[in-house]
């Protein structure tokens, strides 16, 4: 499955957003993950939030690639 980011054309009818095509469950879980990271960064008092966000994204991608290769 390919990830489709929000394109700011949200719809609220049915089981999937017609804008991005993601399920309501996927959208809700993604929001929870993002808010947990926001809360963590705020608790830590990070001033360089762009660096934090980039490092988290790189770490996730690295771990997913490693997992996919079976290592």
Protein Blocks (a to p, Z undefined) as FASTA:
>chain_A
ZZdddehiacfehjbdfklopafklmmmmmmmmmmmmmmmmmnopablmlmmmmmmmmmm
mmmmmmmnoZZ
